[in-house]
Every structure is written in structure tokens, then in C-alpha cells.
Amino acid sequence: MADRQKAGAGPDLREQDVIAYLRRNPRLLASHPELIAPEGRFETDAIVVDMQRFVVERLRRQVDDLKASTDRIVTNTRSNMSLVERTLECALALLYSRDFAELGQILNDDLPTHLGVDAVAIGFETAHLPADAGQLVKALPVGTVDALVGAGGNSCIRSETEGDAVLYGSSAGIVRSDALVALAEGEGLPVGVFAVGCRTPGHFDPGQGTELIAFLAHVTRYAVGRWWTLQL
């Protein structure tokens, strides 16, 4: 051991020692490129070409991602605009209905088709319905709205549920997801609820907005109330 030290031979360097030294002296390899290319030739052209290829591929992926995001935004926007148009068409049909019979046809047949759902219902907490409203309006026991929507709540989305017979009637068996909007008492009408149901679990998501459904709910309430007050 002593003979090796006298001959100028130092202790063996470990790989981590070399790495640690290079980290402390980052300019060393830039000043001595021959250390990277032992044959004395530093292939800068090849490195530049490889770097360009890497940058181009990364930019291409970013462009593809941006295009995909743009396509999703356009698709969602068109879908939302289509839903808005169909909702407004439904609202106008409800407002122009001439009696309970026509209103019932719009609510039970036209609205589900236009909205892409399976059941639409409206009910009020009362035991006294107009004579012609039996096929259109559901008579609900007092407390039903709070039980469905939640005490003091304005709306409720149930992503997965079983349709309530008291609300959907014969269509209750197919409802597996729905959106509910509470209707306040007033203008001669008791407390009520408007419901839109679908056979597909998860069709309605708790995170989605209920503005369009609420708008349609209040238009329906107004259309029902117009004939309700005339026939009571």
C-alpha cells in the first residue's frame, strides 16, 4: 500500500465521486469536449439534429393535443347550442298550448323526444287537481317535494336512482337517473316539483348545471298554472 502511494497512485475513484465532482464543476465538460468523445471528435452536428428532431416531435404532439382540445370545445359548444335551441322550442310549445290535453301531449311526448330523455313529470302537493289535469299533473302528498329535493333546496340531481312512482307514474320503472327542480308556492299553485328522468344511470351528473332544466320547469309551471286557475 505504501509502495503504491509512493508511486503516485491514489485511491480508486468511485462512479459517484466522479458524478459529484462534475456537478460541482458543470463547465468542465463544455471546456473539454474530448472527454465526451474519447476519439477526439465531438459530433455536434448529430447532437443538433437529434435536438431538432426532439423539439419538432414535441411541438407536433402539442399541436395534436391543441387540435383535439379545440375539437372537443367545438363539439361541446355545438351540443350546448343545440340543447338551448331545443329547450326554447319546448318552452314556446308549452306557452302556446291551448288546453290541458295539448299541454299533456307536449309534456309527455314532445319534451322527452326533444330533450333526449325518457320521462318528464310535474306534480304539486295537493289532493285537488283540475278535472282535466289527471294525465298531466301528479297529486303529491304534503312533504314530497322536500323529501325529493331536500328541505329548502331549489334543485337536485340524482345520478343513479329508481324512479318514484308517485312522480313518474307508469314510467317510473325505466327511470335510473333524473334531475328535479322545486317549484315554489304562488299564483294559485301549491308547492310542486318538475322532474326529467332518463333510463341511463349517470345520464345526469351532480356537477352539471341545471339552468336550462330550471327554465323549462318554470315555463311548464306557468303553462300548467294558466289552465289550472281557469278550471278550479
C-alpha beads as a LAMMPS data file, in Angstrom:
LAMMPS data file: protein, C-alpha beads

232 atoms
231 bonds

1 atom types
1 bond types

-500.0 500.0 xlo xhi
-500.0 500.0 ylo yhi
-500.0 500.0 zlo zhi

Masses

1 110.0

Atoms # bond

1 1 1 0.000 0.000 0.000
2 1 1 2.800 2.350 0.934
3 1 1 4.622 1.481 -2.316
4 1 1 1.562 2.436 -4.394
5 1 1 1.198 5.790 -2.646
6 1 1 4.901 6.486 -3.162
7 1 1 4.500 5.719 -6.872
8 1 1 1.815 8.406 -7.068
9 1 1 -1.123 6.020 -7.306
10 1 1 -4.163 7.458 -5.460
11 1 1 -7.173 5.581 -4.123
12 1 1 -9.637 4.201 -6.734
13 1 1 -12.343 6.734 -7.638
14 1 1 -15.925 5.606 -7.420
15 1 1 -18.511 6.491 -10.061
16 1 1 -20.477 8.627 -7.605
17 1 1 -17.329 10.576 -6.781
18 1 1 -16.866 11.481 -10.456
19 1 1 -20.540 12.454 -10.794
20 1 1 -20.356 14.576 -7.668
21 1 1 -17.252 16.338 -8.959
22 1 1 -18.847 17.071 -12.353
23 1 1 -21.910 18.509 -10.629
24 1 1 -19.656 20.825 -8.651
25 1 1 -17.865 21.806 -11.855
26 1 1 -20.522 21.925 -14.606
27 1 1 -18.299 23.843 -17.046
28 1 1 -15.654 21.134 -17.175
29 1 1 -17.210 19.057 -19.967
30 1 1 -18.015 22.166 -22.002
31 1 1 -14.341 23.174 -21.794
32 1 1 -13.100 19.653 -22.599
33 1 1 -15.473 18.074 -25.165
34 1 1 -12.882 15.389 -25.849
35 1 1 -13.893 13.836 -22.533
36 1 1 -17.316 13.069 -24.024
37 1 1 -15.904 11.820 -27.341
38 1 1 -12.751 9.872 -26.392
39 1 1 -11.599 9.684 -30.004
40 1 1 -11.180 13.440 -30.015
41 1 1 -14.172 14.155 -32.258
42 1 1 -17.251 15.884 -30.811
43 1 1 -20.212 15.149 -33.058
44 1 1 -22.025 18.469 -32.662
45 1 1 -23.957 18.092 -35.943
46 1 1 -25.513 14.818 -34.829
47 1 1 -26.472 16.302 -31.467
48 1 1 -28.080 19.337 -33.124
49 1 1 -30.063 17.097 -35.485
50 1 1 -31.241 14.912 -32.597
51 1 1 -32.259 18.001 -30.605
52 1 1 -34.185 19.406 -33.580
53 1 1 -36.000 16.104 -34.015
54 1 1 -36.892 16.081 -30.328
55 1 1 -38.207 19.676 -30.456
56 1 1 -40.193 19.042 -33.643
57 1 1 -41.790 15.895 -32.213
58 1 1 -42.703 17.704 -29.007
59 1 1 -44.241 20.604 -30.942
60 1 1 -46.159 18.140 -33.120
61 1 1 -47.594 16.469 -30.016
62 1 1 -48.559 19.858 -28.605
63 1 1 -50.283 20.799 -31.864
64 1 1 -52.163 17.474 -31.888
65 1 1 -53.235 17.982 -28.262
66 1 1 -54.360 21.543 -29.028
67 1 1 -56.331 20.377 -32.061
68 1 1 -58.012 17.639 -30.020
69 1 1 -58.919 20.169 -27.293
70 1 1 -60.291 22.576 -29.901
71 1 1 -62.383 19.816 -31.473
72 1 1 -63.824 18.930 -28.052
73 1 1 -64.672 22.567 -27.353
74 1 1 -66.371 22.960 -30.739
75 1 1 -68.317 19.720 -30.266
76 1 1 -69.430 20.691 -26.752
77 1 1 -70.401 24.186 -27.905
78 1 1 -72.485 22.823 -30.762
79 1 1 -74.120 20.320 -28.431
80 1 1 -74.922 23.038 -25.894
81 1 1 -76.309 25.353 -28.563
82 1 1 -78.466 22.540 -29.908
83 1 1 -79.784 21.836 -26.400
84 1 1 -80.548 25.537 -25.878
85 1 1 -82.455 25.689 -29.177
86 1 1 -84.456 22.560 -28.357
87 1 1 -85.234 23.880 -24.864
88 1 1 -86.536 27.158 -26.306
89 1 1 -88.662 25.253 -28.819
90 1 1 -90.155 23.242 -25.955
91 1 1 -90.806 26.410 -23.960
92 1 1 -92.672 28.022 -26.871
93 1 1 -94.738 24.892 -27.417
94 1 1 -95.725 24.872 -23.738
95 1 1 -96.663 28.529 -23.771
96 1 1 -98.797 28.165 -26.904
97 1 1 -100.668 25.075 -25.707
98 1 1 -104.437 25.592 -25.962
99 1 1 -105.662 23.313 -23.177
100 1 1 -104.632 20.615 -20.729
101 1 1 -104.890 17.907 -23.392
102 1 1 -102.414 19.620 -25.700
103 1 1 -100.207 20.532 -22.762
104 1 1 -100.176 16.894 -21.666
105 1 1 -99.161 15.735 -25.144
106 1 1 -96.296 18.212 -25.232
107 1 1 -95.106 17.284 -21.762
108 1 1 -95.401 13.511 -22.135
109 1 1 -94.424 13.062 -25.795
110 1 1 -92.675 16.085 -27.273
111 1 1 -90.420 17.139 -24.392
112 1 1 -88.779 13.729 -23.847
113 1 1 -88.072 13.471 -27.578
114 1 1 -86.620 16.985 -27.862
115 1 1 -84.551 16.665 -24.679
116 1 1 -83.317 13.139 -25.342
117 1 1 -84.758 11.729 -22.107
118 1 1 -87.344 9.095 -21.229
119 1 1 -89.774 10.819 -18.857
120 1 1 -90.866 14.324 -17.905
121 1 1 -93.218 14.922 -14.984
122 1 1 -94.684 17.721 -12.902
123 1 1 -96.501 17.358 -9.604
124 1 1 -97.949 19.539 -6.847
125 1 1 -98.609 18.880 -3.177
126 1 1 -102.392 18.855 -3.288
127 1 1 -105.326 16.484 -3.241
128 1 1 -107.440 18.679 -5.519
129 1 1 -106.438 18.756 -9.178
130 1 1 -108.420 20.276 -12.056
131 1 1 -110.603 17.671 -13.709
132 1 1 -108.624 17.611 -16.973
133 1 1 -105.191 17.569 -15.337
134 1 1 -105.163 13.946 -14.206
135 1 1 -102.963 12.679 -17.060
136 1 1 -100.628 15.648 -16.826
137 1 1 -100.168 16.701 -13.201
138 1 1 -99.351 14.358 -10.329
139 1 1 -101.045 14.927 -6.963
140 1 1 -98.314 14.611 -4.336
141 1 1 -98.652 14.153 -0.571
142 1 1 -97.543 17.098 1.529
143 1 1 -93.802 16.908 2.206
144 1 1 -92.969 15.042 -1.012
145 1 1 -91.015 17.930 -2.553
146 1 1 -88.755 18.330 0.489
147 1 1 -88.237 14.573 0.559
148 1 1 -87.219 14.523 -3.118
149 1 1 -85.248 17.749 -3.474
150 1 1 -84.199 18.351 0.114
151 1 1 -85.686 20.786 2.602
152 1 1 -85.276 24.302 1.267
153 1 1 -83.483 23.102 -1.864
154 1 1 -84.077 24.501 -5.333
155 1 1 -82.906 21.555 -7.385
156 1 1 -81.433 18.105 -7.098
157 1 1 -79.653 15.749 -9.483
158 1 1 -79.708 12.038 -8.778
159 1 1 -77.064 10.351 -10.864
160 1 1 -78.317 6.859 -10.054
161 1 1 -81.785 6.263 -8.670
162 1 1 -85.002 4.346 -9.119
163 1 1 -87.909 6.330 -10.477
164 1 1 -90.554 7.383 -7.943
165 1 1 -93.974 6.030 -8.931
166 1 1 -95.720 8.915 -7.185
167 1 1 -93.919 11.281 -9.554
168 1 1 -93.357 9.375 -12.811
169 1 1 -96.380 7.075 -12.688
170 1 1 -96.133 4.210 -15.175
171 1 1 -92.754 5.497 -16.427
172 1 1 -91.103 5.088 -13.031
173 1 1 -89.775 1.632 -13.870
174 1 1 -87.434 2.908 -16.583
175 1 1 -86.019 5.947 -14.768
176 1 1 -82.497 5.379 -13.464
177 1 1 -81.179 8.955 -13.357
178 1 1 -83.051 12.234 -13.005
179 1 1 -82.956 15.976 -12.380
180 1 1 -85.523 17.643 -10.100
181 1 1 -86.474 21.311 -9.742
182 1 1 -88.577 22.551 -6.825
183 1 1 -91.463 24.882 -7.683
184 1 1 -92.428 27.445 -5.071
185 1 1 -95.993 28.085 -3.979
186 1 1 -97.722 31.097 -5.522
187 1 1 -100.092 32.408 -8.220
188 1 1 -102.774 29.970 -7.075
189 1 1 -100.472 26.931 -7.218
190 1 1 -99.188 24.870 -4.292
191 1 1 -95.593 23.712 -3.833
192 1 1 -94.526 21.452 -6.693
193 1 1 -91.672 19.710 -8.442
194 1 1 -90.594 19.312 -12.062
195 1 1 -88.685 16.156 -12.991
196 1 1 -86.726 14.958 -16.007
197 1 1 -85.766 11.272 -15.960
198 1 1 -83.562 9.039 -18.096
199 1 1 -83.162 5.263 -18.329
200 1 1 -79.340 5.515 -18.393
201 1 1 -77.633 5.587 -14.967
202 1 1 -75.290 8.569 -14.716
203 1 1 -77.028 10.490 -17.524
204 1 1 -77.424 13.378 -15.107
205 1 1 -74.292 14.295 -13.181
206 1 1 -74.271 16.203 -9.856
207 1 1 -71.636 18.557 -11.268
208 1 1 -73.672 19.718 -14.253
209 1 1 -75.667 22.915 -14.340
210 1 1 -79.454 22.882 -14.033
211 1 1 -80.188 26.302 -15.523
212 1 1 -81.934 25.052 -18.670
213 1 1 -83.939 22.445 -16.768
214 1 1 -84.955 25.079 -14.199
215 1 1 -86.002 27.445 -17.009
216 1 1 -88.137 24.743 -18.589
217 1 1 -89.549 23.812 -15.177
218 1 1 -90.827 27.336 -14.538
219 1 1 -92.216 27.674 -18.064
220 1 1 -94.096 24.403 -17.527
221 1 1 -95.338 25.637 -14.162
222 1 1 -96.643 28.807 -15.810
223 1 1 -98.337 26.842 -18.612
224 1 1 -99.979 24.485 -16.117
225 1 1 -100.989 27.349 -13.849
226 1 1 -102.694 29.214 -16.670
227 1 1 -105.190 26.378 -17.196
228 1 1 -105.231 25.350 -13.539
229 1 1 -106.605 28.665 -12.313
230 1 1 -109.248 28.682 -15.045
231 1 1 -110.646 25.261 -14.159
232 1 1 -110.509 25.165 -10.361

Bonds

1 1 1 2
2 1 2 3
3 1 3 4
4 1 4 5
5 1 5 6
6 1 6 7
7 1 7 8
8 1 8 9
9 1 9 10
10 1 10 11
11 1 11 12
12 1 12 13
13 1 13 14
14 1 14 15
15 1 15 16
16 1 16 17
17 1 17 18
18 1 18 19
19 1 19 20
20 1 20 21
21 1 21 22
22 1 22 23
23 1 23 24
24 1 24 25
25 1 25 26
26 1 26 27
27 1 27 28
28 1 28 29
29 1 29 30
30 1 30 31
31 1 31 32
32 1 32 33
33 1 33 34
34 1 34 35
35 1 35 36
36 1 36 37
37 1 37 38
38 1 38 39
39 1 39 40
40 1 40 41
41 1 41 42
42 1 42 43
43 1 43 44
44 1 44 45
45 1 45 46
46 1 46 47
47 1 47 48
48 1 48 49
49 1 49 50
50 1 50 51
51 1 51 52
52 1 52 53
53 1 53 54
54 1 54 55
55 1 55 56
56 1 56 57
57 1 57 58
58 1 58 59
59 1 59 60
60 1 60 61
61 1 61 62
62 1 62 63
63 1 63 64
64 1 64 65
65 1 65 66
66 1 66 67
67 1 67 68
68 1 68 69
69 1 69 70
70 1 70 71
71 1 71 72
72 1 72 73
73 1 73 74
74 1 74 75
75 1 75 76
76 1 76 77
77 1 77 78
78 1 78 79
79 1 79 80
80 1 80 81
81 1 81 82
82 1 82 83
83 1 83 84
84 1 84 85
85 1 85 86
86 1 86 87
87 1 87 88
88 1 88 89
89 1 89 90
90 1 90 91
91 1 91 92
92 1 92 93
93 1 93 94
94 1 94 95
95 1 95 96
96 1 96 97
97 1 97 98
98 1 98 99
99 1 99 100
100 1 100 101
101 1 101 102
102 1 102 103
103 1 103 104
104 1 104 105
105 1 105 106
106 1 106 107
107 1 107 108
108 1 108 109
109 1 109 110
110 1 110 111
111 1 111 112
112 1 112 113
113 1 113 114
114 1 114 115
115 1 115 116
116 1 116 117
117 1 117 118
118 1 118 119
119 1 119 120
120 1 120 121
121 1 121 122
122 1 122 123
123 1 123 124
124 1 124 125
125 1 125 126
126 1 126 127
127 1 127 128
128 1 128 129
129 1 129 130
130 1 130 131
131 1 131 132
132 1 132 133
133 1 133 134
134 1 134 135
135 1 135 136
136 1 136 137
137 1 137 138
138 1 138 139
139 1 139 140
140 1 140 141
141 1 141 142
142 1 142 143
143 1 143 144
144 1 144 145
145 1 145 146
146 1 146 147
147 1 147 148
148 1 148 149
149 1 149 150
150 1 150 151
151 1 151 152
152 1 152 153
153 1 153 154
154 1 154 155
155 1 155 156
156 1 156 157
157 1 157 158
158 1 158 159
159 1 159 160
160 1 160 161
161 1 161 162
162 1 162 163
163 1 163 164
164 1 164 165
165 1 165 166
166 1 166 167
167 1 167 168
168 1 168 169
169 1 169 170
170 1 170 171
171 1 171 172
172 1 172 173
173 1 173 174
174 1 174 175
175 1 175 176
176 1 176 177
177 1 177 178
178 1 178 179
179 1 179 180
180 1 180 181
181 1 181 182
182 1 182 183
183 1 183 184
184 1 184 185
185 1 185 186
186 1 186 187
187 1 187 188
188 1 188 189
189 1 189 190
190 1 190 191
191 1 191 192
192 1 192 193
193 1 193 194
194 1 194 195
195 1 195 196
196 1 196 197
197 1 197 198
198 1 198 199
199 1 199 200
200 1 200 201
201 1 201 202
202 1 202 203
203 1 203 204
204 1 204 205
205 1 205 206
206 1 206 207
207 1 207 208
208 1 208 209
209 1 209 210
210 1 210 211
211 1 211 212
212 1 212 213
213 1 213 214
214 1 214 215
215 1 215 216
216 1 216 217
217 1 217 218
218 1 218 219
219 1 219 220
220 1 220 221
221 1 221 222
222 1 222 223
223 1 223 224
224 1 224 225
225 1 225 226
226 1 226 227
227 1 227 228
228 1 228 229
229 1 229 230
230 1 230 231
231 1 231 232
